[in-house]
């Protein structure tokens, strides 16, 4: 995703690669989604993501380890609620 986007109330599931990628994108809202059973990751963010808000999502069963559900380690500026 890129630019000012709202990802609200969606089901993102069973994708061959990953669920949701945020790549150097600011002022996004990722709220109230179900992100389930994607092959590689649930939510992955990298780069400057200033004022991006992530909260109230169900993120389960993604990748091969629990750490694959959400990886924000390469991103800055994300607000987790």
ABEGO torsion letter per residue (X at the ends): XBEBBBBBGBBBBGBABBABBBBGBBGBBBBGBBBBGBAABABBBBEBABGBBBBGBBBBGBEABAAAABBAAABBGBBBX
